[in-house]
C-alpha cells in the first residue's frame, strides 16, 4: 500500500490529506486563498505528526492539477515539486474536477445520476465537466458562463439526475430549475484526491518534474496599470 501526500490549493480551501492504500488516514485544511502560501507546509507537518510519519516515509506526492486559482495552483505545484526533488519521490497530478466529482459520488452515490463539479472562475463563470458514478469523464472540462438554463439542456438527457457541487455551483441555483437538478454542499478538498492518487500510483501514472505545469484552462486576465494623469 502506498503512502501518498495529497495537496489541494486550487480553490479558497487549502487542504492536505495523507492516504494509505487509498484510504484517508490524516487530513487538515484552512480557508482563505491568502493563507495558502503561509500555511500549506504547516498543514503537511500537522498531518504527518498526527500519524507519526515523516516526509521520508512517503511513497509519492499528489497535487491538484487544475483548473482553479492561478496563484493557488502555482503554490501547490511548486510545493509538491520541491518535496519531490528533495526526497526523490514521484509526482502525481490529479484533475481538480475529477477529485471533486469523486468525493461527491462517494457521499451521494446514485447509479442513475451524473456529477457536475463546478469551480468558481469569478463573475458568472465556472470551470466544469461531467462525470459518471465511476469517475469516467463524460463531458470535457470547460469554462462556462452561467447566463440561463438553456446552457444546461443537454445535461439532463435520459431523465437522469444531475448532481451539482463545488463553490461554482452556488451561481447556478437560481438559474437551473430543472426537476432533476440537485445541488449539494461539497467543497473541493484533498480528501477527494486520495483514491485517484492511489490508482495513478499503482498504474505508475507519474508526471514529469521538469515539465509539469498547472492546467489553467484559460489565460489569466492581466491588465496594465493606468498611467497617472
ABEGO torsion letter per residue (X at the ends): XBBBBBBBAABABBBBBBBBGGBBABBBBBBEAAAAAAAAAAAAAAAAAAAGBBAAABABBBBBAOBEBAAAAAAAAAAAAAAAAAAGBBBBBBBAAAAAAAAAAAABBBAABBBBBBBBAEEABBBBBBBBAAGBBABBBBBBBBABAAAAAAAABGGBBBBBBEAAAAAAAAABABAABBBBBBBBBAAAAAAAAAAAAAAGBBBBAAABBBBAGBBBBBBBBBBBX
